[in-house]
């Protein structure tokens, strides 16, 4: 089993920044990728970004390119999502994912006001 705990969400004005963190624990932690997804009210959960745990390569959804940066700290078993130039449409619950959904965190709310 793997446990994922997100933090760092909150309320921010449009144009602002937030940094989300996802701390992982568990004896069987050995991911290929760690990623971030989000779900806005009334919408399906959507992919935001992932990072290869070993090599560090990254991949972003179009909505994240140029504004969001995913990174990881292998020693701390933590993955981050730096979000800049936030827009009201970025408002959602952001979820951390182990191997694109084998395990999920509980989510952290991000609200961007206009």
Backbone bond lengths (Angstrom), bond angles and torsions (degrees), N, CA, C in turn:
res aa  C-N    CA-C-N  psi(-1)  N-CA   C-N-CA  omega(-1)  CA-C   N-CA-C  phi
1 X - - - 1.460 - - 1.524 110.21 -
2 X 1.315 114.43 147.98 1.457 121.69 177.46 1.526 107.42 -128.98
3 X 1.306 116.01 135.69 1.464 121.63 176.16 1.521 108.89 -111.50
4 X 1.323 114.89 137.65 1.460 121.55 -179.68 1.522 108.46 -124.71
5 X 1.321 116.55 130.91 1.459 120.87 -179.58 1.527 108.92 -128.45
6 X 1.331 114.65 115.15 1.454 119.96 178.63 1.521 111.33 -89.48
7 X 1.315 115.28 155.13 1.458 121.67 174.42 1.519 108.42 -156.00
8 X 1.331 115.57 167.82 1.449 119.95 174.91 1.512 115.56 104.77
9 X 1.318 117.29 -6.32 1.450 118.88 178.00 1.515 111.69 -70.81
10 X 1.327 115.01 173.06 1.455 119.02 179.27 1.500 111.50 163.88
11 X 1.319 115.13 -166.76 1.455 123.27 -179.98 1.522 108.71 -103.82
12 X 1.316 116.13 129.26 1.458 121.27 -179.25 1.517 109.04 -142.59
13 X 1.305 116.31 151.64 1.454 120.32 177.04 1.521 110.80 -78.93
14 X 1.302 115.86 155.27 1.458 120.80 176.49 1.536 109.60 -55.19
15 X 1.322 114.55 137.30 1.455 120.39 -175.92 1.511 114.13 92.18
16 X 1.317 116.62 -11.44 1.452 120.97 -178.41 1.519 112.83 -83.76
17 X 1.319 114.50 -173.91 1.463 121.05 -176.15 1.520 110.81 -132.95
18 X 1.310 114.83 153.18 1.454 122.81 171.86 1.522 108.31 -143.22
19 X 1.318 115.51 152.51 1.454 120.65 174.64 1.524 108.82 -123.62
20 X 1.318 115.36 115.14 1.456 120.83 177.71 1.524 110.14 -91.37
21 X 1.318 114.59 147.32 1.459 121.05 176.42 1.519 109.42 -126.39
22 X 1.309 115.50 149.81 1.457 121.75 175.68 1.518 107.71 -136.92
23 X 1.323 115.25 111.57 1.461 120.58 -179.77 1.523 109.45 -98.98
24 X 1.312 115.25 129.89 1.460 121.05 -177.61 1.520 111.27 -108.59
25 X 1.312 114.52 147.68 1.458 120.70 174.94 1.518 109.35 -145.73
26 X 1.316 115.45 163.58 1.453 119.53 179.91 1.516 110.78 130.74
27 X 1.308 114.36 146.13 1.468 120.16 -175.55 1.520 112.55 -66.31
28 X 1.328 116.53 -29.60 1.460 119.61 -173.20 1.521 112.78 -97.52
29 X 1.326 116.92 19.27 1.457 119.93 -176.83 1.517 110.25 -67.98
30 X 1.312 116.03 112.87 1.465 122.08 177.47 1.520 108.44 -162.15
31 X 1.315 116.66 67.90 1.461 118.84 -172.90 1.522 113.30 -79.20
32 X 1.304 114.92 155.34 1.454 120.54 165.45 1.530 109.10 -81.64
33 X 1.326 115.06 -43.79 1.455 120.34 178.78 1.524 109.98 -137.75
34 X 1.315 113.84 155.13 1.456 121.89 167.91 1.516 106.67 -125.52
35 X 1.306 116.28 140.45 1.448 117.66 -174.34 1.511 113.93 -145.01
36 X 1.316 113.10 174.94 1.462 121.75 176.89 1.526 109.05 -124.77
37 X 1.310 114.58 136.16 1.451 123.43 173.33 1.518 107.05 -126.54
38 X 1.309 116.18 166.39 1.463 119.64 176.16 1.512 110.26 -144.78
39 X 1.338 114.33 155.74 1.457 120.38 178.50 1.512 109.14 -138.77
40 X 1.316 114.75 116.28 1.460 121.18 177.25 1.523 108.90 -88.84
41 X 1.328 117.87 158.60 1.468 120.89 -179.92 1.527 111.51 -55.87
42 X 1.313 115.96 128.54 1.450 121.31 177.19 1.509 115.08 77.35
43 X 1.320 116.57 5.24 1.467 120.33 -179.17 1.519 111.06 -121.14
44 X 1.320 115.46 163.20 1.447 120.48 177.62 1.534 109.83 -77.97
45 X 1.322 114.07 157.77 1.455 119.28 176.12 1.525 108.86 -65.96
46 X 1.331 116.52 137.23 1.447 120.20 -178.02 1.529 111.06 -129.47
47 X 1.309 114.53 150.37 1.448 122.51 179.02 1.536 110.51 -70.73
48 X 1.334 116.00 141.35 1.456 121.38 177.21 1.541 110.48 -115.99
49 X 1.323 116.72 -54.73 1.468 119.87 -176.88 1.519 109.26 -165.22
50 X 1.362 115.89 153.79 1.453 119.48 169.95 1.512 109.84 -140.27
51 X 1.324 113.89 162.07 1.451 120.84 178.86 1.523 108.44 -136.16
52 X 1.317 115.76 136.81 1.455 120.54 175.70 1.525 108.59 -72.61
53 X 1.310 116.40 126.10 1.455 118.94 -173.38 1.522 112.59 -67.53
54 X 1.317 116.94 -32.68 1.456 119.33 -177.94 1.522 112.36 -83.75
55 X 1.311 117.94 -57.39 1.456 120.59 -174.28 1.511 114.94 -89.04
56 X 1.320 116.81 -20.70 1.454 119.85 178.67 1.513 116.06 85.98
57 X 1.325 117.21 6.02 1.460 117.52 176.80 1.518 109.37 -65.76
58 X 1.322 114.70 153.10 1.464 119.73 -174.46 1.519 111.13 -128.89
59 X 1.325 114.12 159.90 1.460 120.82 177.46 1.511 107.59 -147.26
60 X 1.333 116.42 136.75 1.453 121.37 -175.87 1.517 111.83 -125.64
61 X 1.320 115.21 146.80 1.450 120.27 167.40 1.520 108.31 -71.51
62 X 1.313 115.56 158.32 1.469 119.30 -178.40 1.529 111.67 -57.51
63 X 1.327 117.48 -34.94 1.461 120.40 -177.58 1.521 112.12 -67.13
64 X 1.322 116.67 -18.19 1.455 120.80 -176.65 1.527 113.49 -102.47
65 X 1.292 116.77 -20.87 1.466 120.40 -175.08 1.532 111.58 -59.48
66 X 1.329 114.87 130.12 1.454 120.84 178.04 1.511 114.72 84.44
67 X 1.335 117.56 -12.94 1.469 119.75 -178.69 1.532 112.12 -120.21
68 X 1.315 117.22 -34.49 1.463 122.05 -175.97 1.532 109.51 -109.31
69 X 1.317 115.45 147.37 1.453 121.04 176.06 1.520 109.29 -133.58
70 X 1.320 115.96 124.92 1.455 120.91 176.53 1.527 108.77 -98.93
71 X 1.322 115.49 141.36 1.459 120.74 179.13 1.518 108.81 -148.95
72 X 1.331 115.94 169.91 1.463 117.28 179.26 1.517 110.06 -146.23
73 X 1.320 113.57 157.42 1.452 122.63 173.31 1.520 105.90 -122.60
74 X 1.316 115.14 102.41 1.465 119.07 -174.01 1.539 111.32 -62.14
75 X 1.308 116.53 -40.00 1.466 119.78 -177.42 1.522 111.24 -63.89
76 X 1.319 117.03 -35.35 1.460 121.33 -179.60 1.516 112.08 -91.42
77 X 1.328 117.24 -3.79 1.467 120.82 -177.31 1.530 110.17 53.76
78 X 1.289 115.70 45.11 1.456 121.24 -176.20 1.522 110.04 -128.74
79 X 1.307 115.29 137.99 1.456 121.86 174.95 1.525 107.69 -117.15
80 X 1.315 115.32 144.27 1.455 121.56 -175.69 1.528 110.53 -121.45
81 X 1.308 115.08 156.28 1.456 121.02 171.22 1.520 106.98 -135.45
82 X 1.321 115.29 106.75 1.457 121.15 175.32 1.523 107.48 -87.51
83 X 1.315 115.77 121.70 1.461 121.17 -177.33 1.518 109.01 -117.74
84 X 1.312 115.33 118.59 1.464 122.04 179.29 1.522 110.26 -115.85
85 X 1.308 115.65 165.21 1.468 121.39 178.46 1.517 111.18 48.75
86 X 1.300 116.05 48.92 1.460 120.65 -176.23 1.517 112.04 -66.44
87 X 1.321 114.34 146.27 1.456 122.52 -178.61 1.529 108.84 -120.62
88 X 1.327 117.45 156.41 1.470 118.97 177.07 1.532 112.61 -54.96
89 X 1.315 117.97 -32.71 1.468 120.71 -179.74 1.528 112.93 -72.52
90 X 1.318 117.42 -5.89 1.463 120.82 173.10 1.530 111.61 -82.83
91 X 1.314 116.85 -5.68 1.457 120.64 178.26 1.517 110.54 -60.71
92 X 1.332 116.22 124.28 1.459 121.38 -176.29 1.524 108.67 -178.08
93 X 1.311 114.56 170.28 1.459 120.17 166.28 1.532 106.42 -88.87
94 X 1.309 115.85 128.01 1.461 121.36 -178.70 1.530 108.82 -102.61
95 X 1.324 114.05 129.41 1.459 121.30 -176.94 1.520 110.90 -116.59
96 X 1.302 114.98 139.63 1.445 122.15 172.36 1.530 108.32 -89.44
97 X 1.319 116.30 142.07 1.462 120.42 -177.25 1.516 111.03 -132.62
98 X 1.306 114.71 137.28 1.466 123.14 175.41 1.520 107.23 -97.96
99 X 1.327 116.45 121.94 1.471 121.16 -178.78 1.530 111.52 50.06
100 X 1.319 114.71 48.46 1.468 122.10 174.95 1.520 114.24 58.35
101 X 1.333 116.34 27.71 1.447 118.14 171.19 1.512 117.05 126.76
102 X 1.306 117.37 5.31 1.468 117.18 173.80 1.525 109.66 -61.95
103 X 1.321 115.57 -39.73 1.457 121.98 172.33 1.529 108.18 -132.95
104 X 1.346 113.53 149.65 1.461 120.31 178.22 1.515 109.58 -127.14
105 X 1.328 114.66 150.98 1.445 119.42 168.47 1.518 109.93 -82.81
106 X 1.316 115.81 179.58 1.466 120.70 -177.50 1.519 112.28 -83.14
107 X 1.338 116.83 -13.59 1.448 121.09 178.06 1.517 113.22 96.25
108 X 1.312 115.04 152.96 1.461 121.23 175.58 1.530 107.49 -136.21
109 X 1.310 115.73 133.63 1.461 121.75 -174.64 1.520 110.73 -80.10
110 X 1.313 115.32 130.45 1.463 122.31 172.35 1.524 107.23 -119.02
111 X 1.322 116.20 124.19 1.449 122.07 178.92 1.515 108.75 -124.75
112 X 1.321 115.52 124.28 1.460 121.35 -179.27 1.527 107.89 -113.90
113 X 1.302 116.17 118.18 1.463 120.80 -179.24 1.522 110.20 -92.53
114 X 1.319 114.55 149.22 1.475 119.64 -178.80 1.507 111.40 -89.69
